[in-house]
Amino acid sequence: MIKVIIVDDEDLSLKRLNRILTESGEVEICRAFHDPEEACEYAAENNFDAAFLDITMPRISGMHLIGELRKYHPSLPIVLVTGYEEYAVQAFDKEVIDYVIKPVTAERLNRSIQRLQLKLRDSVTPPEPITPTPKLTVRLFGEFTVLGGAGADNPIKLRTPKTEELLAFLLYTKSTSRDALADTLWKDLSPQKAWTNINSTLYYVRRAIGDNSDLPIILKDRNGIRIDREAIECDLYEFEALFRQLRQSSAHHHPELFERMDTLYQGELLKGRHYEWAFAWSRQLELDFILTMEAAARYHAKEGEPLRALYYLERILQIDSIREDIHREIILLYLSLGRRTEAQRQYLILEELLQEELGSSPAADIRHLLQQS
């Protein structure tokens, strides 16, 4: 039985939601609140599994209330129940479990309950063997950031730009030879000078990250240099593993994998670092991410969740704003929802972008979509 609270300032909506959830037989209503401030007070002193929230309420909006409730219950699953569709993208940025449009029905809420059950089941995992805490936490997507072990807040400062590049290259390749390092980072030097630079720069890298233990992070032998991946928590490594998993057809039935990929991709690989060796791989990762977002949009459109599909399509346009096919899918989704104004606005955005970037106009079939509807 899932224990939940409900918050909605409209009495009829609150009673309807309370009744449908109770009749499902899967949900226990701990408390139902008209006043969001009372819900915050309750959350400070009581435990529950999830919350169903309205968005437009006096004094505290549903969006703000999410943050307040998660002060006391950081991973609290949230279902937003609202009469307004325009908050969908903002809602999913808050990592809500579901977004339900009023008037609610038992059939629609049953899907929300199933999502909650899946989320809560996944959060209850059996005890696992104790594994070593990562010695480094590394973020390669977006700004290159290196932190100490788990829970560290302050970035580690590396001595020189070359020190940064050497560590980034080792993290990227995971294993490399000295010759490859020399040819990539010191290609203008003689082999002897390049190897001298490798040794001295590697020394400063290891000193910066505190790699002087009996179990080093950077391992050297006669064959080359490699990273102990088990000692590092790295967004790139998780991204690559998830992408491999999503290439399996069965994995596409787990939307939480799409959500995790979306969270991991915080911008292009090593953003702002103009490393020639990283350009091609950065582009490939960007394409992998876009493919994943396309798959996520198709999945949610097929599942009858157009607002979630819209979120993922918009995510693609944040990276490649002149993708006509993506604009077309967004327009079609808006039209299917009866939101002609938004569809027209999307067309105008595309028209302006194409004119500015390419000096061209949208394809005729996209114009016909609006003329026919």
C-alpha positions in Angstrom: 0.0 0.0 0.0 1.4 3.4 -1.1 1.0 6.1 1.6 0.4 9.5 0.1 -0.6 13.0 0.8 -2.9 15.2 -1.4 -2.7 18.9 -1.8 -5.3 20.9 -3.7 -7.0 24.1 -2.8 -10.2 23.2 -4.7 -12.5 21.2 -2.5 -14.3 19.2 -5.3 -11.0 18.3 -7.0 -9.5 17.2 -3.6 -12.5 15.0 -2.8 -12.6 13.5 -6.3 -8.9 12.7 -6.2 -9.2 11.3 -2.6 -12.0 9.0 -3.7 -10.4 7.6 -6.8 -7.1 6.9 -5.1 -8.8 5.2 -2.2 -11.0 3.1 -4.4 -7.9 1.9 -6.3 -7.1 -0.3 -3.3 -3.4 0.5 -3.8 -3.2 3.8 -2.0 -3.6 4.9 1.6 -4.4 8.6 2.0 -2.4 9.8 5.0 -3.8 13.4 4.8 -5.5 15.6 2.3 -4.8 19.4 2.5 -6.4 22.5 1.1 -3.5 24.6 2.5 0.0 23.9 1.1 1.6 25.4 4.2 -0.2 22.8 6.4 1.2 20.1 4.1 4.7 21.4 4.7 4.2 21.3 8.5 2.9 17.7 8.2 5.9 16.7 6.0 8.3 18.0 8.6 7.1 15.5 11.2 5.6 12.6 9.3 6.7 9.9 6.8 4.8 9.0 3.6 5.7 7.5 0.2 4.5 10.1 -2.4 2.5 13.3 -2.9 -0.2 14.3 -5.4 -0.1 18.1 -5.8 -2.1 20.8 -7.6 0.0 23.5 -9.3 -2.0 26.7 -9.0 -2.6 27.4 -5.3 -2.5 30.5 -3.1 0.7 31.5 -1.3 2.7 28.5 -2.4 2.5 27.1 -5.9 2.8 23.4 -6.6 6.2 23.9 -8.2 7.5 25.7 -5.1 5.8 23.1 -2.8 7.9 20.3 -4.5 11.1 22.0 -3.2 9.6 22.5 0.3 8.5 18.9 0.6 11.8 17.6 -0.6 13.6 19.5 2.1 12.2 16.8 4.5 12.0 13.9 2.0 14.7 14.4 -0.6 13.7 11.6 -3.0 9.9 12.1 -2.6 8.0 11.0 -5.8 5.6 13.7 -7.0 2.5 13.4 -9.2 1.2 16.8 -10.4 -2.6 17.0 -10.9 -3.6 20.2 -12.7 -6.0 21.9 -15.0 -3.2 23.5 -17.0 -0.9 21.9 -19.6 1.6 24.6 -20.0 3.7 23.7 -17.0 4.6 20.3 -18.4 8.2 21.0 -19.4 8.9 22.9 -16.1 7.3 20.0 -14.2 9.5 17.3 -15.7 12.6 19.5 -14.9 11.5 18.9 -11.3 11.7 15.2 -11.9 8.0 14.5 -11.2 6.8 11.0 -11.7 3.7 12.0 -13.7 1.7 15.0 -14.9 -2.1 14.4 -14.9 -4.6 16.9 -16.5 -7.9 17.5 -14.7 -10.6 16.2 -14.7 -8.9 13.0 -13.5 -10.2 9.6 -14.2 -9.6 6.3 -12.5 -8.0 4.8 -15.6 -5.5 7.7 -15.9 -4.6 7.7 -12.2 -4.0 3.9 -12.3 -1.1 4.6 -14.6 0.2 7.1 -12.1 -0.1 4.5 -9.4 1.8 2.0 -11.5 4.6 4.5 -12.0 4.8 5.1 -8.3 4.9 1.4 -7.5 7.7 0.9 -10.0 9.6 3.9 -8.5 9.2 2.7 -4.9 10.0 -0.9 -5.8 13.3 0.2 -7.5 14.2 2.4 -4.4 13.9 -0.6 -2.1 17.0 -2.7 -3.0 18.4 -5.6 -1.1 21.6 -5.1 0.9 24.7 -5.2 -1.4 28.2 -6.1 -0.6 30.2 -3.1 0.6 32.2 -1.7 -2.2 35.1 0.8 -1.9 34.0 4.5 -2.0 35.2 6.1 -5.3 38.4 8.1 -4.8 37.4 10.6 -7.5 34.2 12.0 -8.8 34.5 13.3 -12.4 32.2 15.2 -14.7 33.2 15.3 -18.3 29.9 16.5 -19.8 29.7 20.2 -19.7 32.4 21.8 -17.6 35.2 19.4 -16.8 35.1 19.0 -13.0 37.2 16.7 -10.8 36.2 16.2 -7.1 37.5 14.1 -4.3 35.7 11.0 -3.1 32.0 10.7 -2.6 30.5 13.8 -0.9 33.3 16.1 -1.8 32.2 19.6 -2.8 35.3 21.5 -3.8 36.8 20.9 -7.2 40.4 19.7 -7.3 42.7 22.3 -8.8 45.2 21.0 -11.4 48.5 22.7 -11.8 48.5 23.7 -15.5 46.3 23.3 -18.6 48.5 20.5 -19.7 47.9 18.7 -16.4 44.2 19.0 -17.0 44.5 17.7 -20.5 46.6 14.7 -19.5 44.0 13.7 -16.9 41.1 14.3 -19.3 42.8 12.1 -21.9 43.4 9.3 -19.5 39.8 9.4 -18.3 38.6 9.5 -21.9 40.8 6.6 -23.2 40.8 4.7 -20.0 44.0 3.0 -21.2 46.8 4.3 -23.4 50.4 3.7 -24.4 53.1 6.2 -23.8 53.6 6.6 -27.5 50.0 7.5 -28.0 50.2 10.0 -25.2 53.3 11.5 -26.8 51.8 11.6 -30.3 48.6 13.3 -29.0 49.7 15.8 -26.3 53.4 16.4 -27.2 53.5 15.7 -31.0 55.9 18.6 -31.7 58.6 17.3 -29.3 61.2 14.6 -29.8 60.3 11.2 -28.2 62.7 11.7 -25.4 61.4 15.2 -24.5 57.8 14.0 -24.9 58.4 11.1 -22.4 60.0 13.5 -20.0 57.0 15.7 -20.1 54.7 12.7 -19.7 56.5 11.7 -16.5 56.6 15.2 -15.0 53.0 16.0 -15.9 51.8 12.7 -14.6 53.5 13.3 -11.3 51.6 16.6 -10.9 48.3 14.9 -11.8 48.8 12.2 -9.2 49.9 14.7 -6.6 46.8 16.9 -7.3 44.3 14.0 -7.0 46.1 12.5 -4.0 47.0 9.3 -5.9 49.8 8.1 -3.6 48.2 5.1 -1.9 49.0 1.4 -2.2 45.9 1.2 -4.5 46.6 3.9 -7.1 44.0 5.4 -9.4 46.5 5.8 -12.3 48.3 2.5 -13.0 51.5 2.3 -14.9 53.3 -0.7 -16.4 55.5 -1.6 -19.3 52.5 -1.6 -21.7 51.3 1.9 -20.9 49.1 3.8 -18.5 45.5 3.1 -17.5 42.8 4.3 -15.1 41.3 2.2 -12.4 37.7 2.7 -13.4 36.4 1.2 -10.1 38.1 4.0 -8.2 36.2 6.7 -10.2 32.6 7.8 -10.4 32.4 9.3 -13.9 29.3 10.6 -15.8 30.8 9.5 -19.1 31.2 5.9 -18.0 27.6 5.7 -16.8 26.4 7.3 -20.0 28.2 4.8 -22.1 26.9 1.9 -20.1 23.3 3.2 -20.3 23.5 3.8 -24.0 24.7 0.2 -24.5 21.8 -1.0 -22.4 19.3 1.1 -24.4 20.4 -0.4 -27.6 18.7 -3.6 -26.5 15.1 -3.5 -27.6 13.8 -4.6 -24.2 15.5 -1.7 -22.4 13.2 0.8 -24.2 10.3 -0.3 -21.9 12.1 1.3 -18.9 11.5 5.1 -19.2 13.7 5.7 -16.1 16.7 4.9 -18.3 15.8 7.8 -20.6 15.4 10.1 -17.6 18.9 9.1 -16.3 20.5 9.7 -19.7 18.8 13.1 -19.8 20.2 13.9 -16.3 23.7 12.8 -17.2 24.1 14.9 -20.4 24.8 18.4 -19.1 26.4 19.7 -22.3 29.0 18.7 -24.8 32.0 16.6 -23.7 34.7 18.8 -22.1 32.9 22.0 -23.0 35.2 24.9 -23.4 38.3 22.7 -23.6 39.5 22.8 -27.2 41.2 19.4 -27.3 41.6 18.3 -30.9 41.6 14.6 -29.9 38.1 15.0 -28.2 36.2 16.7 -31.0 35.1 13.6 -32.9 34.1 11.7 -29.7 32.2 14.7 -28.3 30.2 14.8 -31.5 29.5 11.1 -31.4 28.3 11.3 -27.8 26.0 14.2 -28.8 24.5 12.1 -31.6 24.1 9.2 -29.2 22.2 11.5 -26.8 20.0 12.9 -29.5 19.2 9.3 -30.7 18.2 8.5 -27.1 16.0 11.5 -26.8 14.3 10.6 -30.1 13.6 7.1 -28.8 12.3 8.6 -25.5 9.9 10.9 -27.4 8.6 8.0 -29.6 8.1 5.8 -26.5 6.1 8.4 -24.6 4.0 9.3 -27.7 3.2 5.7 -28.2 2.3 5.4 -24.5 -0.2 8.3 -24.9 2.0 10.7 -23.0 2.4 13.6 -25.4 3.6 16.1 -22.9 6.5 13.9 -21.9 7.2 13.3 -25.6 7.3 17.1 -26.1 9.8 17.5 -23.3 12.3 15.2 -25.0 11.7 16.7 -28.4 12.5 20.2 -26.9 15.6 18.7 -25.4 16.8 17.8 -28.9 16.2 21.3 -30.1 18.3 22.7 -27.3 21.2 21.0 -29.1 20.2 21.2 -32.8 17.7 24.0 -33.1 17.1 23.7 -36.9 16.0 20.0 -37.0 12.9 20.4 -39.2 11.8 16.9 -38.5 11.8 17.5 -34.8 9.9 20.8 -35.2 7.4 18.9 -37.3 6.8 16.3 -34.6 6.3 19.0 -32.0 3.7 20.7 -34.3 1.9 17.4 -34.8 1.8 16.8 -31.1 0.4 20.2 -30.4 -2.2 19.8 -33.1 -3.2 16.4 -31.6 -3.7 18.1 -28.3 -5.9 20.8 -29.9 -3.3 23.5 -29.1 -3.2 25.2 -32.5 -1.8 28.4 -31.1 1.3 26.6 -29.8 1.6 24.7 -33.1 1.6 28.0 -35.0 4.1 29.5 -32.6 6.4 26.5 -33.2 6.2 27.0 -36.9 7.1 30.6 -36.6 10.1 29.7 -34.5 11.3 27.2 -37.1 10.7 29.8 -39.9 12.8 32.4 -38.2 15.6 29.9 -37.4 15.8 28.6 -40.9 15.9 32.1 -42.4 18.6 33.2 -40.0 20.8 30.1 -40.2 20.2 28.9 -43.8 18.3 31.6 -45.7 15.6 29.1 -46.4 11.9 28.4 -45.4 10.2 25.4 -43.8 9.3 22.5 -46.0 5.9 22.7 -47.7 4.5 19.7 -45.9 5.0 21.4 -42.5 3.0 24.4 -43.7 0.3 22.1 -45.0 -0.1 20.6 -41.5 -1.3 24.0 -40.2 -3.4 24.7 -43.2 -5.3 21.4 -43.0 -5.9 21.4 -39.3 
